[in-house]
Amino acid sequence: MTLSSVLSASNMRRWPIRALSFSLALCASMALVIPAYGHGFVGKRFFPATLATDDPFIADELSLPTISYFKTPANGDEPVTRQTDFSLDVSKRTHTKRSCRWASTGT
């Protein structure tokens, strides 16, 4: 791609249409924003999760993919070890008192 092809008249005519399309999409996405509420709150009180209960609060949650990389140095007869872990966690509320959870971890 050369500079003359980028600055051609046809591309310059399309630029305002692309800018307008992007602006409309941005405004539409901002208009659809809904407030987020922390789970575990009832009024002004907060009920924290304890060791006895994993996560007692039903909520829609998404843990984005987490990637961990570990490198263990050589030790005696053992060679250098490299380990990469991937994980993803999704929770979806299906009813006022029920939820569905999907978690996946790979090495």
PyMOL commands that set and color helices and strands:
alter all, ss='L'
color gray80, all
select helices_A, chain A and resi 3-6+9-31
alter helices_A, ss='H'
color red, helices_A
select strands_A, chain A and resi 41-42+45-46+61-72+81-93+99-106
alter strands_A, ss='S'
color yellow, strands_A
deselect
rebuild
show_as cartoon
